[in-house]
Amino acid sequence: MTSELIQPGREFGKLFDEFDHTAYRLEVREAYNEPSEKADLRRYTEAGWIDRDRTSDWLRYVRRVTAAGVRFHRVRVVSLPLSTYNEWGVLEAEATNRAGDDIRYLRRDQAGDLPDHDYWLLDSKVVARMHFTDNDRFLGFELIEDPAVVVEHNYWRDVAWHHAVPRGDFAKQHIQQL
């Protein structure tokens, strides 16, 4: 395992230029303190507003690469009842799913022995283990290519995906305003 923590930013973005066919992410945190989300989350908290037609560089990128045959998919592990942050996230994920990133949800009480860390798994052979501060800010990542660690993360991906529920079904079951 690499012990070098690579700072977020350009180096993290380069990960998505260097894989060929699949990008999977496991998200296990209850919230993420991302500056780019603050305004939308505040509008949702104050007025219930969701930008269902939002566009971002990320969504444009996902549309482009999935149209070329790349697969993006992720599982978000969440506690019930949903926090305001996670309720907003389920609603916002509608646009992300439309762009081609298949986001599914897994209840925390059904997550079993999944790890307590977020990671990206690229082409089933490289793990980008994500690190966060105590207040949920993304600190950076470490690249891991050790075969045993990669196999373990592939196993966790398969288990999480098997038990996760598609975003639309999860939203119908757990969000009152739908």
C-alpha positions as a Markdown table, in Angstrom:
| # | Residue | x | y | z |
|---|---|---|---|---|
| 1 | Met | 0.0 | 0.0 | 0.0 |
| 2 | Thr | 1.2 | 3.5 | -0.8 |
| 3 | Ser | 1.7 | 5.7 | 2.1 |
| 4 | Glu | 1.9 | 8.9 | 0.1 |
| 5 | Leu | -1.1 | 11.1 | 0.3 |
| 6 | Ile | -1.8 | 12.8 | -3.0 |
| 7 | Gln | -3.5 | 16.2 | -2.6 |
| 8 | Pro | -6.9 | 16.8 | -4.3 |
| 9 | Gly | -7.0 | 18.9 | -7.4 |
| 10 | Arg | -5.3 | 18.2 | -10.7 |
| 11 | Glu | -3.7 | 15.0 | -9.7 |
| 12 | Phe | -7.0 | 13.6 | -8.5 |
| 13 | Gly | -8.6 | 14.7 | -11.8 |
| 14 | Lys | -5.9 | 12.9 | -13.8 |
| 15 | Leu | -7.2 | 9.6 | -12.4 |
| 16 | Phe | -10.2 | 10.0 | -14.6 |
| 17 | Asp | -8.1 | 10.5 | -17.7 |
| 18 | Glu | -6.1 | 7.4 | -17.1 |
| 19 | Phe | -8.6 | 4.5 | -16.9 |
| 20 | Asp | -10.2 | 2.6 | -19.8 |
| 21 | His | -13.5 | 1.0 | -19.0 |
| 22 | Thr | -14.9 | 1.2 | -15.4 |
| 23 | Ala | -14.9 | 3.6 | -12.5 |
| 24 | Tyr | -16.7 | 2.5 | -9.3 |
| 25 | Arg | -16.9 | 4.5 | -6.1 |
| 26 | Leu | -18.0 | 3.4 | -2.6 |
| 27 | Glu | -19.2 | 6.3 | -0.5 |
| 28 | Val | -19.6 | 5.6 | 3.2 |
| 29 | Arg | -19.5 | 9.0 | 4.9 |
| 30 | Glu | -22.7 | 10.5 | 6.3 |
| 31 | Ala | -21.9 | 13.9 | 4.7 |
| 32 | Tyr | -19.2 | 15.6 | 2.5 |
| 33 | Asn | -18.1 | 19.1 | 3.2 |
| 34 | Glu | -17.6 | 20.1 | -0.4 |
| 35 | Pro | -17.5 | 23.9 | -1.1 |
| 36 | Ser | -19.1 | 23.3 | -4.5 |
| 37 | Glu | -22.2 | 21.9 | -2.9 |
| 38 | Lys | -22.8 | 24.5 | -0.2 |
| 39 | Ala | -25.1 | 26.8 | -2.2 |
| 40 | Asp | -27.3 | 24.1 | -3.6 |
| 41 | Leu | -27.6 | 22.4 | -0.2 |
| 42 | Arg | -28.5 | 25.7 | 1.5 |
| 43 | Arg | -31.3 | 26.3 | -1.1 |
| 44 | Tyr | -32.6 | 22.8 | -0.5 |
| 45 | Thr | -32.5 | 23.2 | 3.3 |
| 46 | Glu | -34.2 | 26.6 | 3.2 |
| 47 | Ala | -36.7 | 26.2 | 0.3 |
| 48 | Gly | -36.7 | 22.6 | -0.8 |
| 49 | Trp | -35.2 | 23.6 | -4.1 |
| 50 | Ile | -33.4 | 21.1 | -6.3 |
| 51 | Asp | -31.7 | 22.0 | -9.6 |
| 52 | Arg | -33.1 | 19.1 | -11.7 |
| 53 | Asp | -31.4 | 20.4 | -14.8 |
| 54 | Arg | -28.0 | 21.2 | -13.3 |
| 55 | Thr | -25.0 | 21.1 | -15.4 |
| 56 | Ser | -21.4 | 20.9 | -14.3 |
| 57 | Asp | -18.0 | 20.0 | -15.7 |
| 58 | Trp | -18.4 | 16.6 | -13.9 |
| 59 | Leu | -21.7 | 15.9 | -15.5 |
| 60 | Arg | -20.5 | 16.9 | -18.9 |
| 61 | Tyr | -17.5 | 14.7 | -18.5 |
| 62 | Val | -19.6 | 11.7 | -17.4 |
| 63 | Arg | -22.0 | 12.1 | -20.3 |
| 64 | Arg | -19.1 | 12.2 | -22.8 |
| 65 | Val | -17.2 | 9.2 | -21.5 |
| 66 | Thr | -20.3 | 7.0 | -20.9 |
| 67 | Ala | -21.4 | 7.8 | -24.4 |
| 68 | Ala | -18.0 | 6.4 | -25.5 |
| 69 | Gly | -18.6 | 3.2 | -23.5 |
| 70 | Val | -17.1 | 3.8 | -20.1 |
| 71 | Arg | -19.1 | 2.7 | -17.1 |
| 72 | Phe | -19.5 | 4.9 | -14.0 |
| 73 | His | -21.2 | 3.4 | -11.0 |
| 74 | Arg | -21.3 | 3.9 | -7.3 |
| 75 | Val | -22.9 | 2.8 | -4.1 |
| 76 | Arg | -23.7 | 5.3 | -1.3 |
| 77 | Val | -24.1 | 3.8 | 2.2 |
| 78 | Val | -26.6 | 5.9 | 4.2 |
| 79 | Ser | -28.3 | 5.8 | 7.6 |
| 80 | Leu | -32.1 | 5.9 | 8.1 |
| 81 | Pro | -33.8 | 8.1 | 8.6 |
| 82 | Leu | -32.0 | 10.1 | 6.0 |
| 83 | Ser | -30.2 | 13.2 | 7.1 |
| 84 | Thr | -31.1 | 16.4 | 5.3 |
| 85 | Tyr | -27.8 | 16.1 | 3.5 |
| 86 | Asn | -28.5 | 12.6 | 2.3 |
| 87 | Glu | -32.0 | 13.3 | 1.3 |
| 88 | Trp | -30.7 | 16.2 | -0.8 |
| 89 | Gly | -28.1 | 13.9 | -2.2 |
| 90 | Val | -30.6 | 11.3 | -3.3 |
| 91 | Leu | -32.6 | 14.0 | -5.1 |
| 92 | Glu | -29.5 | 15.5 | -6.7 |
| 93 | Ala | -28.4 | 12.1 | -7.9 |
| 94 | Glu | -31.2 | 12.0 | -10.4 |
| 95 | Ala | -29.2 | 14.4 | -12.6 |
| 96 | Thr | -26.1 | 12.4 | -12.1 |
| 97 | Asn | -27.8 | 9.1 | -13.0 |
| 98 | Arg | -29.2 | 10.8 | -16.2 |
| 99 | Ala | -25.7 | 11.7 | -17.1 |
| 100 | Gly | -24.6 | 8.1 | -16.9 |
| 101 | Asp | -23.2 | 7.6 | -13.4 |
| 102 | Asp | -25.4 | 4.8 | -12.0 |
| 103 | Ile | -25.7 | 5.7 | -8.3 |
| 104 | Arg | -27.4 | 3.2 | -6.0 |
| 105 | Tyr | -28.1 | 3.2 | -2.3 |
| 106 | Leu | -27.4 | 0.8 | 0.5 |
| 107 | Arg | -28.8 | 1.2 | 4.0 |
| 108 | Arg | -26.0 | 1.3 | 6.6 |
| 109 | Asp | -27.7 | -1.4 | 8.7 |
| 110 | Gln | -27.3 | -3.7 | 5.6 |
| 111 | Ala | -23.7 | -2.8 | 4.8 |
| 112 | Gly | -22.2 | -5.7 | 6.7 |
| 113 | Asp | -18.5 | -5.8 | 6.6 |
| 114 | Leu | -17.9 | -3.1 | 4.0 |
| 115 | Pro | -14.9 | -0.8 | 4.7 |
| 116 | Asp | -15.2 | 2.5 | 6.6 |
| 117 | His | -13.4 | 4.4 | 3.9 |
| 118 | Asp | -14.4 | 5.8 | 0.5 |
| 119 | Tyr | -12.6 | 4.7 | -2.6 |
| 120 | Trp | -12.6 | 4.8 | -6.3 |
| 121 | Leu | -11.8 | 1.5 | -8.1 |
| 122 | Leu | -10.6 | 2.1 | -11.6 |
| 123 | Asp | -10.6 | -0.7 | -14.2 |
| 124 | Ser | -10.8 | -3.2 | -11.3 |
| 125 | Lys | -7.1 | -2.8 | -10.9 |
| 126 | Val | -6.3 | 0.5 | -9.2 |
| 127 | Val | -7.7 | 1.7 | -5.8 |
| 128 | Ala | -7.8 | 5.4 | -5.0 |
| 129 | Arg | -8.5 | 5.4 | -1.3 |
| 130 | Met | -9.9 | 8.7 | -0.2 |
| 131 | His | -9.0 | 10.5 | 3.0 |
| 132 | Phe | -11.1 | 13.2 | 4.8 |
| 133 | Thr | -10.7 | 15.5 | 7.7 |
| 134 | Asp | -12.8 | 15.1 | 10.8 |
| 135 | Asn | -15.2 | 17.7 | 9.4 |
| 136 | Asp | -15.7 | 15.8 | 6.1 |
| 137 | Arg | -13.4 | 17.8 | 3.9 |
| 138 | Phe | -11.5 | 15.8 | 1.2 |
| 139 | Leu | -7.8 | 15.7 | 2.2 |
| 140 | Gly | -6.5 | 13.6 | -0.7 |
| 141 | Phe | -6.0 | 10.1 | -1.8 |
| 142 | Glu | -3.5 | 7.3 | -2.0 |
| 143 | Leu | -3.1 | 5.1 | -5.0 |
| 144 | Ile | -3.0 | 1.4 | -4.3 |
| 145 | Glu | -2.0 | -1.3 | -6.8 |
| 146 | Asp | -1.1 | -4.1 | -4.4 |
| 147 | Pro | -3.0 | -7.1 | -5.9 |
| 148 | Ala | -4.3 | -8.4 | -2.5 |
| 149 | Val | -5.7 | -4.9 | -1.6 |
| 150 | Val | -7.2 | -4.5 | -5.1 |
| 151 | Val | -9.0 | -7.9 | -4.9 |
| 152 | Glu | -10.4 | -7.0 | -1.5 |
| 153 | His | -11.8 | -3.7 | -2.9 |
| 154 | Asn | -13.3 | -5.6 | -5.9 |
| 155 | Tyr | -15.0 | -8.0 | -3.5 |
| 156 | Trp | -16.5 | -5.0 | -1.5 |
| 157 | Arg | -17.7 | -3.5 | -4.8 |
| 158 | Asp | -19.5 | -6.7 | -5.7 |
| 159 | Val | -21.1 | -7.1 | -2.3 |
| 160 | Ala | -22.2 | -3.5 | -2.1 |
| 161 | Trp | -23.6 | -3.5 | -5.7 |
| 162 | His | -25.5 | -6.8 | -5.0 |
| 163 | His | -27.3 | -5.3 | -2.1 |
| 164 | Ala | -27.7 | -1.7 | -3.2 |
| 165 | Val | -31.0 | -0.3 | -4.5 |
| 166 | Pro | -31.3 | 1.8 | -7.7 |
| 167 | Arg | -31.6 | 5.5 | -6.8 |
| 168 | Gly | -35.2 | 5.9 | -8.1 |
| 169 | Asp | -36.5 | 2.9 | -6.1 |
| 170 | Phe | -34.6 | 4.1 | -3.0 |
| 171 | Ala | -36.0 | 7.7 | -3.4 |
| 172 | Lys | -39.6 | 6.3 | -3.7 |
| 173 | Gln | -39.2 | 4.3 | -0.5 |
| 174 | His | -37.5 | 7.0 | 1.6 |
| 175 | Ile | -38.3 | 10.5 | 0.5 |
| 176 | Gln | -41.7 | 11.8 | 1.4 |
| 177 | Gln | -42.1 | 14.6 | -1.2 |
| 178 | Leu | -41.9 | 12.3 | -4.2 |
